Amino acid sequence: MDAKAPITQDVLTIPRKAPEGPQNLIGLSREQMREVLIVAGTAEKQAKMRAGQIWQWIYHWGTRDFDQMTNLSKDYRAMLAETFVIELPEVVTRQISDDGTRKYLVRIAGGHEVEVVYIPETDRGTLCISSQVGCTLTCSFCHTGTQKLVRNLTAAEIVGQIMVARDDLGEWPVPGAPRDETRLLSNIVLMGMGEPLYNFENVRDAMKIAMDPEGISLSRRRITLSTSGVVPEIARTAEEIGCQLAISFHATTDEVRDRLVPINKRWPLADLLDALRAYPKVSNSERITFEYVMLDGVNDSDADAHRLIKLIDGIPAKINLIPFNEWPGAPYKRSSNNRIRAFADIIYRAGYASPIRKPRGEDIMAACGQLKSATERARKSKAQIAQEAGL
């Protein structure tokens, strides 16, 4: 395969055909919105301005009703209502954990469902969004990985998850009200269902909408994309999205990582680390996050900690230690608290930040690695999962 060719799975992105009936404006870039307005009869000289006005109504004010776009004429609003829709994924269920974490099951085109998680903190709120229905990577410790890949999400379905959460949080500004800079949804992590770099174009387009200063207006530094190591797309992430990067790392030898994160067989540790050292945006102020799930007796020894330090030498980084979040049939157990603290201490003494992630939303299966849509939840036994993982 040509190393420069995009590594995507866009053939699985559905719907591929132009929709019948009114077109959804959600997910279109500014230029695409301008083009569809021209096709609908807007004068070319006015189309850019009209696109900007509609963009602000949708993404800054959260407006779904064209009739409320009061800086547009009544006739123009009527044309918009006849030609377009502003349509988001449907919220099927909303669960709230004892710790305040919210998990949304949302339905998209084709009747498929994905999960979205909002995690509140005292000084911020993080939304964990999905990029695919299911996942193709079959990471053996991840519940989502036991669900086969169904398809990629469109840009509309990705940015729609952000808008659904803002709806639920009541975070859209109110015209005429005093400006409130408080952000309940201040951060986005692409750590939900799927591998974002296998759906690069849609993820990129959705994040550009989220970062647009006249809309949702999230800083690129407030967006973190997590990949299991799709090496050819890593530099492209910096160049075309510019967000923060996290690596689903989880092992310090190719032998163990081949079992935990099978994509390692295609792009082993040496190739992945070379790509990270060359990452255009890496610096002391924009460190790469190494995500490391703590699995009892698998990857949690002192020797693993010391190997990890050697592997990432020269890369501005922090190591995010994740206590394994168990799920029905999981073939692993969580490392003990003492073992996790000992591992973290070794990392910390080597000069790296090594926060231990506090599990959130476990009571509603919303914690890291636990997401799996209800309609696609093909049950597997512990033995089946272990066999497929080569354990």
C-alpha positions as CSV (number, residue, x, y, z in Angstrom):
1,M,0.0,0.0,0.0
2,D,1.2,3.5,-0.8
3,A,2.4,5.0,2.5
4,K,1.0,8.4,1.4
5,A,-2.5,7.0,0.7
6,P,-5.1,7.8,3.2
7,I,-5.9,4.9,5.6
8,T,-9.6,5.2,5.8
9,Q,-12.7,3.1,5.7
10,D,-15.0,5.5,3.9
11,V,-16.4,2.7,1.8
12,L,-18.3,1.9,5.0
13,T,-19.7,5.4,5.5
14,I,-23.5,5.3,5.0
15,P,-25.6,6.9,3.7
16,R,-23.5,7.5,0.6
17,K,-26.2,8.6,-1.8
18,A,-27.7,12.1,-1.6
19,P,-30.7,12.0,0.7
20,E,-34.2,12.3,-0.7
21,G,-36.2,15.2,0.4
22,P,-34.9,18.2,2.4
23,Q,-31.1,18.3,2.9
24,N,-29.6,18.4,6.4
25,L,-27.4,21.5,6.9
26,I,-25.7,19.9,9.9
27,G,-22.2,18.6,9.1
28,L,-21.7,20.8,6.0
29,S,-18.6,23.0,5.8
30,R,-19.0,26.7,5.3
31,E,-18.2,26.3,1.6
32,Q,-20.6,23.3,1.2
33,M,-23.3,25.3,2.9
34,R,-22.7,28.2,0.5
35,E,-22.9,25.9,-2.5
36,V,-26.2,24.3,-1.5
37,L,-27.7,27.7,-0.9
38,I,-26.7,28.8,-4.4
39,V,-28.3,25.6,-5.8
40,A,-31.4,26.5,-3.8
41,G,-31.6,29.9,-5.5
42,T,-29.5,32.2,-3.4
43,A,-27.6,34.8,-5.4
44,E,-23.9,34.0,-5.6
45,K,-23.0,37.4,-4.3
46,Q,-25.1,36.9,-1.2
47,A,-24.5,33.2,-0.6
48,K,-21.4,33.6,1.6
49,M,-23.1,36.1,3.8
50,R,-26.3,34.0,4.1
51,A,-24.2,30.9,4.9
52,G,-22.5,32.8,7.7
53,Q,-25.8,34.0,9.1
54,I,-27.3,30.5,9.1
55,W,-24.0,29.1,10.5
56,Q,-24.3,31.3,13.5
57,W,-27.9,30.5,14.1
58,I,-27.2,26.8,14.0
59,Y,-23.8,26.5,15.8
60,H,-23.7,29.6,18.1
61,W,-27.3,29.9,19.1
62,G,-28.3,26.3,18.7
63,T,-31.4,27.2,16.6
64,R,-33.3,24.4,14.9
65,D,-36.2,26.4,13.5
66,F,-35.6,28.5,10.4
67,D,-38.4,30.8,11.4
68,Q,-36.4,32.0,14.4
69,M,-33.5,33.2,12.1
70,T,-34.8,36.8,12.4
71,N,-32.1,38.5,10.4
72,L,-33.3,36.7,7.3
73,S,-36.4,37.8,5.4
74,K,-39.6,35.8,5.9
75,D,-39.6,34.7,2.2
76,Y,-36.0,33.5,2.5
77,R,-36.8,31.6,5.8
78,A,-39.7,29.9,4.0
79,M,-37.5,28.8,1.2
80,L,-35.0,27.4,3.7
81,A,-37.8,25.5,5.5
82,E,-38.9,23.9,2.3
83,T,-35.5,23.0,1.1
84,F,-33.4,22.1,4.2
85,V,-33.6,20.5,7.6
86,I,-31.5,20.9,10.8
87,E,-31.4,17.4,12.1
88,L,-29.5,15.8,14.9
89,P,-29.1,12.2,16.0
90,E,-32.1,11.0,18.1
91,V,-31.6,10.5,21.8
92,V,-32.9,7.0,22.6
93,T,-31.9,6.9,26.3
94,R,-30.1,9.1,28.8
95,Q,-28.6,7.6,31.9
96,I,-27.1,9.6,34.8
97,S,-24.5,8.0,37.0
98,D,-24.2,8.4,40.7
99,D,-21.1,10.6,40.0
100,G,-22.9,12.8,37.6
101,T,-21.6,11.2,34.4
102,R,-24.2,11.2,31.6
103,K,-24.5,8.5,28.9
104,Y,-26.6,9.0,25.8
105,L,-27.6,6.3,23.5
106,V,-28.3,8.0,20.2
107,R,-29.8,6.7,17.0
108,I,-28.5,7.6,13.6
109,A,-29.5,6.9,9.9
110,G,-30.2,3.2,9.3
111,G,-31.4,2.7,12.8
112,H,-27.9,2.2,14.2
113,E,-27.0,3.4,17.7
114,V,-23.9,4.8,19.3
115,E,-23.0,5.9,22.8
116,V,-21.8,9.3,23.9
117,V,-20.6,10.2,27.4
118,Y,-20.4,13.5,29.3
119,I,-18.1,13.6,32.3
120,P,-18.5,16.7,34.6
121,E,-15.6,18.0,36.6
122,T,-15.4,21.0,39.0
123,D,-13.6,23.2,36.5
124,R,-14.6,21.7,33.1
125,G,-16.8,19.1,31.4
126,T,-15.6,16.5,28.9
127,L,-17.6,14.9,26.2
128,C,-16.5,11.5,24.9
129,I,-17.8,11.1,21.4
130,S,-17.9,8.2,18.9
131,S,-16.6,8.1,15.3
132,Q,-17.9,4.7,14.2
133,V,-20.7,2.3,14.9
134,G,-18.7,-0.5,16.5
135,C,-15.0,-0.9,15.9
136,T,-12.7,-2.9,13.6
137,L,-9.7,-3.1,16.0
138,T,-10.9,-5.9,18.3
139,C,-8.7,-4.7,21.2
140,S,-9.1,-7.6,23.7
141,F,-9.6,-5.5,26.8
142,C,-12.2,-3.2,25.3
143,H,-15.9,-3.9,25.4
144,T,-16.5,-1.8,22.2
145,G,-14.0,-4.0,20.4
146,T,-16.3,-7.0,20.8
147,Q,-18.8,-5.3,18.6
148,K,-18.1,-5.6,14.9
149,L,-17.7,-2.5,12.8
150,V,-21.0,-1.5,11.1
151,R,-20.0,1.7,9.5
152,N,-18.3,5.1,9.8
153,L,-20.3,8.1,11.2
154,T,-20.8,11.1,8.9
155,A,-19.5,14.5,9.9
156,A,-23.2,15.4,10.7
157,E,-23.5,12.5,13.1
158,I,-20.2,13.3,14.8
159,V,-20.8,17.0,15.4
160,G,-24.5,16.1,16.1
161,Q,-23.3,14.3,19.3
162,I,-21.8,17.6,20.6
163,M,-25.0,19.4,19.8
164,V,-27.2,16.8,21.5
165,A,-25.1,17.1,24.7
166,R,-25.3,20.9,24.6
167,D,-29.1,20.6,24.3
168,D,-29.2,18.4,27.3
169,L,-26.9,20.7,29.3
170,G,-28.9,23.8,28.3
171,E,-25.7,25.4,27.2
172,W,-26.8,27.3,24.1
173,P,-26.7,31.1,24.7
174,V,-29.9,33.0,24.8
175,P,-30.2,36.0,22.5
176,G,-30.3,39.2,24.5
177,A,-29.1,37.6,27.7
178,P,-25.8,38.7,29.4
179,R,-22.9,36.8,27.9
180,D,-21.8,33.8,30.0
181,E,-18.4,32.4,29.4
182,T,-19.0,29.4,31.6
183,R,-18.6,26.2,29.5
184,L,-20.2,23.1,30.9
185,L,-18.9,21.3,27.8
186,S,-15.4,22.6,27.6
187,N,-13.5,19.6,26.2
188,I,-14.0,16.9,23.6
189,V,-12.2,13.5,23.5
190,L,-12.6,11.2,20.5
191,M,-12.3,8.2,22.7
192,G,-15.8,6.7,22.2
193,M,-16.7,3.9,19.8
194,G,-14.4,3.4,16.8
195,E,-11.0,4.3,15.6
196,P,-11.1,8.0,14.6
197,L,-8.2,7.7,12.1
198,Y,-10.1,5.1,10.1
199,N,-12.7,7.8,9.5
200,F,-10.4,10.7,9.1
201,E,-12.2,13.0,6.7
202,N,-15.5,12.9,8.6
203,V,-13.8,13.4,12.0
204,R,-11.7,16.3,10.5
205,D,-14.7,18.0,9.0
206,A,-16.8,17.6,12.3
207,M,-13.9,19.0,14.4
208,K,-13.5,22.0,12.1
209,I,-17.1,22.8,12.7
210,A,-16.6,22.4,16.5
211,M,-13.6,24.7,16.4
212,D,-15.1,27.4,14.2
213,P,-15.0,30.7,16.2
214,E,-18.5,31.8,15.1
215,G,-20.1,28.6,16.3
216,I,-19.4,26.1,19.0
217,S,-16.0,27.7,19.2
218,L,-13.9,25.1,21.0
219,S,-10.1,25.6,21.0
220,R,-8.1,22.9,19.2
221,R,-6.3,22.4,22.5
222,R,-9.6,21.4,24.0
223,I,-10.0,18.5,21.6
224,T,-8.1,15.3,22.0
225,L,-8.1,12.5,19.4
226,S,-7.2,9.0,20.6
227,T,-5.8,6.5,18.2
228,S,-4.6,2.9,18.6
229,G,-1.8,3.7,16.2
230,V,-2.8,4.2,12.6
231,V,0.7,5.4,11.8
232,P,0.2,6.9,8.3
233,E,-2.5,9.2,9.5
234,I,-0.8,10.6,12.6
235,A,1.1,13.5,11.0
236,R,-2.1,14.3,9.0
237,T,-3.9,14.8,12.3
238,A,-1.6,17.6,13.3
239,E,-1.7,19.2,9.8
240,E,-5.4,19.0,9.1
241,I,-7.0,19.1,12.5
242,G,-4.4,20.4,14.9
243,C,-5.9,18.9,18.0
244,Q,-4.2,17.2,20.9
245,L,-3.1,13.5,20.4
246,A,-3.5,10.5,22.6
247,I,-2.2,7.1,21.9
248,S,-3.9,3.9,23.1
249,F,-0.6,2.3,24.1
250,H,-1.2,-0.3,26.8
251,A,1.9,-2.5,26.4
252,T,5.7,-2.2,26.3
253,T,6.6,-5.2,24.1
254,D,5.3,-6.1,20.7
255,E,4.4,-9.5,21.9
256,V,2.0,-8.2,24.5
257,R,0.7,-5.3,22.4
258,D,-0.1,-7.7,19.5
259,R,-2.5,-9.4,21.8
260,L,-4.0,-6.3,23.5
261,V,-4.1,-4.0,20.4
262,P,-4.0,-6.1,17.3
263,I,-3.3,-3.1,15.0
264,N,0.2,-3.4,16.4
265,K,0.9,-6.3,14.1
266,R,0.6,-3.9,11.2
267,W,2.3,-0.9,12.8
268,P,4.5,-2.2,15.6
269,L,5.9,-0.1,18.5
270,A,9.0,1.0,16.7
271,D,7.0,2.4,13.7
272,L,4.5,4.1,16.1
273,L,7.1,5.7,18.2
274,D,9.0,7.0,15.2
275,A,5.8,8.7,14.0
276,L,5.2,10.2,17.4
277,R,8.7,11.6,17.6
278,A,8.1,13.3,14.2
279,Y,4.6,14.6,15.2
280,P,4.5,18.2,14.0
281,K,2.8,19.7,17.1
282,V,4.6,17.8,19.8
283,S,6.2,20.1,22.4
284,N,6.5,20.6,26.1
285,S,3.3,22.7,26.0
286,E,1.5,20.1,23.7
287,R,2.5,16.8,25.0
288,I,1.3,13.5,23.6
289,T,-0.8,11.5,26.1
290,F,0.0,7.8,26.4
291,E,-3.1,5.9,27.6
292,Y,-2.2,2.8,29.5
293,V,-4.9,0.5,30.9
294,M,-3.7,-1.4,33.9
295,L,-4.3,-5.2,33.6
296,D,-3.5,-7.5,36.5
297,G,-0.4,-9.6,35.7
298,V,-0.4,-8.6,32.0
299,N,1.3,-5.2,31.6
300,D,1.6,-3.8,35.2
301,S,5.0,-4.9,36.4
302,D,7.9,-2.7,37.5
303,A,9.7,-4.0,34.4
304,D,6.9,-2.7,32.2
305,A,7.1,0.7,33.8
306,H,10.9,0.9,33.2
307,R,10.5,-0.3,29.6
308,L,7.8,2.3,29.1
309,I,10.1,5.1,30.2
310,K,12.8,3.9,27.8
311,L,10.3,3.6,24.9
312,I,9.0,7.2,25.2
313,D,12.4,8.8,25.8
314,G,12.6,12.1,24.0
315,I,8.9,12.5,23.4
316,P,7.2,15.3,25.4
317,A,4.5,13.1,27.1
318,K,2.3,12.3,29.9
319,I,1.1,8.8,30.8
320,N,-2.5,8.4,31.7
321,L,-2.9,5.3,33.8
322,I,-6.4,3.7,33.4
323,P,-7.6,1.2,36.0
324,F,-9.3,-1.5,33.8
325,N,-13.0,-1.1,33.7
326,E,-14.5,-4.6,33.8
327,W,-17.5,-5.6,31.7
328,P,-19.5,-8.9,31.5
329,G,-17.2,-11.6,30.1
330,A,-14.0,-9.5,30.2
331,P,-10.9,-11.8,30.1
332,Y,-8.9,-9.5,32.3
333,K,-8.9,-8.1,35.9
334,R,-8.0,-4.7,37.1
335,S,-4.6,-4.2,38.7
336,S,-4.7,-3.6,42.4
337,N,-4.5,-0.1,43.7
338,N,-1.1,-0.7,45.2
339,R,0.2,-2.1,42.0
340,I,-1.1,0.9,40.0
341,R,0.4,3.4,42.5
342,A,3.8,1.6,42.4
343,F,3.7,1.8,38.6
344,A,2.8,5.5,38.7
345,D,5.6,6.2,41.1
346,I,8.2,4.8,38.8
347,I,6.9,6.9,35.9
348,Y,6.7,10.0,38.0
349,R,10.3,9.6,39.3
350,A,11.4,9.5,35.7
351,G,10.0,13.0,35.2
352,Y,6.7,12.2,33.5
353,A,3.2,13.2,34.8
354,S,1.4,9.9,35.6
355,P,-2.2,10.7,36.7
356,I,-4.3,7.7,37.6
357,R,-7.7,8.2,35.9
358,K,-10.6,7.9,38.3
359,P,-13.2,5.5,36.8
360,R,-16.4,7.4,36.0
361,G,-19.8,6.2,35.2
362,E,-19.1,2.5,35.9
363,D,-22.6,1.9,37.3
364,I,-24.1,2.8,33.9
365,M,-21.3,1.1,31.8
366,A,-20.0,4.5,30.7
367,A,-16.4,4.1,31.7
368,C,-13.4,3.9,29.4
369,G,-13.6,0.8,27.2
370,Q,-17.2,-0.1,28.3
371,L,-19.2,1.6,25.5
372,K,-21.2,-0.7,23.3
373,S,-24.5,0.1,21.6
374,A,-27.5,-2.0,22.8
375,T,-28.8,-3.0,19.3
376,E,-25.4,-4.4,18.2
377,R,-24.5,-6.0,21.5
378,A,-23.7,-9.5,20.3
379,R,-22.9,-11.4,23.5
380,K,-19.7,-13.3,23.6
381,S,-18.5,-15.6,26.4
382,K,-15.3,-14.9,28.3
383,A,-13.7,-18.0,26.7
384,Q,-14.7,-16.7,23.1
385,I,-13.1,-13.3,23.7
386,A,-10.0,-14.8,25.2
387,Q,-9.6,-17.2,22.3
388,E,-10.0,-14.4,19.7
389,A,-7.4,-12.4,21.6
390,G,-4.9,-15.3,21.5
391,L,-4.8,-15.6,25.3
